[in-house]
Amino acid sequence: MRFDSAARFAAVALMWGSSYFWIKIVFGGLNSAQFSFFRILVGAVAMLGILALGRERLPRGAGVWARLVLIAFLANALPVLLVELVDDAVGADADMVSVFNASVPLCVVLLCLAARRADRVPARVAAGLVVGFAGVLVLYAPWGAEWLSAGAAVNAAAAIAYGWSMLLMEKLMGAEEGGRAMTPLVLATTQAVIGVGWAGINMPNGGFDSTPHFSASIIGALLVLGVLNTGLVYMCFAWLIREEGAAKASGVLYAVPVVLTLGMVLLEDHVLGAREILGMAVIVAGLILTRLPQRTAPAGRTRSADRATPAAKSPAAVR
């Protein structure tokens, strides 16, 4: 694994895994709707500034924007909408919700299989994702949860929608507009901008019920969650998807519960049990399996294959 790819993977895992602790600070002065709006607003402003400094521009084609809106809807708006429509979704078992959140990589694999694009998921990556998910099950042990419930159905639908959004991101960054492919910076910026609209639409759903209170700690936590979590780290995640494919990149979601659990040990005096240690060890083993370097064909064999099949040199074949 290259150092830059490993660094992006670590940044996403650390930031998303520690979000829980920053969100706890923000909820000291803001409710859920207010937090969603201000977080995404801060992220959008920051990313637009970075986009301007990088002398890049937002996409112009209506078709591209339609796909960007669909991605934002699947990853952000739809899960919130489902929770609002189903009464017991909010009260769903926390361990069960965590398992569904970590099931997104498997959803990506299943969606690839459903689309008959199994070639996009190497067998080693698929095996590593299965192992990692087994570790998540051991870590949370959600055996007593109500799996046949509306809350479970909502969380399953949200996981599938999020996995679908990753495949759309992968496809969009492989397409070209005006002779150039969309960059992770542009993708992350547009998602933040569209997210402001989705969060604004949701503001009447509790956002005006109380007056938000801003302290230095709350503002600091909002800046971390907005600029880093929503902006720069999301850009790193998009970068991983572009370089590694949605299936392999989605494995970073398995690292999130590991970071969260270790953070609880360091910040909340949580005492690890043997089951949790075993679960995290299995997760790490699965992640290592997904990120082992792929074997490449011998040089002589590749050259002969290229001579025998000229089409192998086309961009579609290489991809």
N, C-alpha and C positions, 0 to 999 in steps of 0.2 A: 504494500500500500504506500502510495506517495505521501510525502510529508504534508503537502498542502491539502490533500484530501483528508488525511487523518486530522489535521488541525480544524478543518471545517466540521468534520464529524464530531470532534470533541466540543467545539463551540456550541453546536446545536444541542448536544446532549446536556451540557452543563447549564445552558441558559434555560432550556425548556424544563429540565429536571428541577431547577431551583425556582421556577415561576411561582410555585405554591407559596413560598415564603415571602416573596415580594407582594403577591396578591393579598396576603393576610394584612400587610401594612396598609395597602390602599383601601381595603374594606373598613379601615378605622375611620374613614371620612366620606366614602362614596358607596353607593349601592351598586348592584350588579350592572344595571343599565348604564349608569353614569360612568362606571369603570370601563365598560366596553367602548363607549363613545370617546372618552378622553384618551384612552390608551391608543386606539387606532388613529385618532387625530394627531397625537404627538408623533406616532410612527410615520404617518403620511407626510407631515411637514418636514420631518427629518429626511425622509427618503427623497422628497422633491428637491431639497437643498443639495443632497449628495448627487442626484441626477444632473442638476444644473452644473455643479462643479466638475462632473465627469463629462460634460458637454454631450450628453446623450439626450434623446428626446422620447417622449411618449409615443406609442404607436398611433397611426392615423386611420388605418382601415377599419370600417364598421364591422367587418367579419371578425377581425382580430379582437376587437373590443367585446363582441358578442361572446366569444370563447372565454375571454378574461372574466366577464360577468358571470358566466356559468361556473367557472372555477371558484370564484368568490362565493357564489350561492351554495355550491356543494360543500365547501370547506368551512364556511362561517354562518351563513344565514339559515340554511336548511336545518342543521342541528338545533339551533335556537327555536326555530319555528315548530319543530317536532316536539320539543320539550314543552312549549306553550300549549300545544294541542292535546297532549296526553297528561292527565292530572297527576299520575303517580310516577312520572318519569324523573322528576326532581328528587323524589324520595327513594329512588332505586338504591339497592345495596351498593355501598361505595366500592367494595372489592369487585363486584360484578362490573361496575362502570369502568374501573381500572383495567379489567381484563378486556373489555370491549375496545377501550382506547388502544390497548396494545395489540389488538387483533387486526389493525389496519394493514400491516405488511402481508398477512395471509389473505386479506381481502384483495390486495393488489395482485397477488399470485392467482387467486380464483378468477378475477376479472380478466387477466391475461389468458387464462385457460378458456374462459367462456368466449373470448374473442378469437380463439384459436391462434393465439400468439405466444405459445409456450416457449418459442425461441428467444423471447425477451427475458426469460427467467432461467438462468443456468441451473442445472440440477444441484450443484453445490450450494448456491444461494438459497434455493427452495428448501434444501435440507437444513441449512443453518437457521432459516426463519422458523421452521417447525420446531427445532430444538429450542430456539429462543422463546417461542410461545409456551412451550412446555415449562420452561423456567418461570415464566410469568404466572402460570397456573400454580406452580409450587410456592412462589413468593406470596401470592394473595390468598390461595386456598379458598376460593369462593364456592365451596361445595354446598353451603346452606342457602345460597341465593335463590330467588324465584326466577328461574330462567324462562318459564312459560308465563310471562306477564307483559303488559303493555310497555312498562319501563324497559324491559330487556329488548323488546322489539324496536323501540325508539333508538336505543344505543347501538343495536346491530345495524339499523338503517344509517345512522350517522357514521359508523365505521366504514360501511360500504361507500357512502358518498365521499368521505375523505380520501379513501383509496382511489376512487374514480378521478377525483380532482388531481391526484398526483400523476396519473397516467395522462390526463389532459395537459398538465404542465410539461411533461416529458415531450409530448407530441408538439406542443406549441413552440418550445425552444428548439425543436428540430426543423420547424418550418421557417420560411424566409419571407420577409416583407420588404419590398424595395431593394432586394439584393442582399439583405443581411438578416441573420437569425436573431431572434429576440434573446437578449442577455438576461442573466439572473437579476441584475440590478433593475432593469426595466420591468421585469415580471414582478419583483417584490414591490416596486413603487406603485405599479398599477393596482396590485392587490390591496395595498394600504389605502389608496385613493378610493377605490370602489368600496372598501370596508367602511370608510367614513359614511358613505351613503346608507349601507345596510344598518350600521349602528344608529344613525340618525333616525331611520324609519322605526327602529325599536325603542327610541327614547320615550315616547308616550307610554310605553309599557313599564311604568315604574320610575322612569328617569326624572320625572317632575314631582315625585311624591315627597321628596325631602331636599333640603338645601345641601349641596356638597360642601364639605369642609376640607380646606387644603392647609396642610402643615408642611414643614421642610421635609420631613420623612416621607410623607405621602407624595409630594412633588418629586422627590428623588426616586421613589419606587416607580412612579408613573414614567419617568424618563428612562429608567432601566427597562421597564416592560415595553414601552413604546419604541424607543430608539433601537434597543438591542433585540428584544424578543420579537416584536412585530416587524421591525425593519431589517437590520443588518443580519441577524441570525436567520430570519426567513430567507434572505438572499443567499446565505450559505447553504441552506437546505435546498433551494432551487438549483444552486450550483452542483450539489451532490446528485440531484436528479438528472441534470443535464449530462454530467460526466459518467455516472455509474448506472443510470436507469432507475426507474421508480421503485422497482422491487428491492434492489440492493440498498438504495438510499433510505427506503422506509424502515430498514432495520434499526435506524437511530432511535426510533420510538421505543425499542426494547431497552435502550440505555437510560431512558427517562425515569422509569421506576427505580432503577438502581441508584441513580443520582439522588432522587427524592428520598429514598430510604436511608442512604448514607447521610444526607442532609438532616434528616430527623434525628439521627444518632448524634450528630455534631451540635445541632441547634436546639433540639427539644428533649435531650436526654433519653431518647428512645433506646431500649435495650433489644439488641438483635437476638432472635431465637434461632435454633438450629435449622428450622424449616426455611426461614428467610435467607440465611447464609447459603443454604443449598440452592434455593431458587435463584439467587443472584449469580452463583457460580455457574449454573446451567445457562442462564441468560448470556453471560460473558462467553461461555463456550460456543453458543450459537452464533454470537456476533463475530467471534474469531473465525468460525467456519465460513460465514458469509463474506468475510473480507480478506480471506486468503488470496494471494495472487493467482490469477488464472494461468494455466499452462498454455503456452503458445506452440504452434506447430513448428517443426524444424525448418530452418531457412530454405534448404534445398527443396523440401517437400512443398513449401509455399510457392516458390518460384515456378516449379513444374505445374502446380495447380493453376497459377496465373496464366501460364502459357497455354494450358489446355482449355481454360475458360476465360476468354477476354472480358466477359461481362463481370467477372469478379472484381475488376478494378473500378466499376461504377460506384458512385456515392451510395446508391441504395444497397448494393451488396456489401460494401464496407461497413455500413451502419448496421 
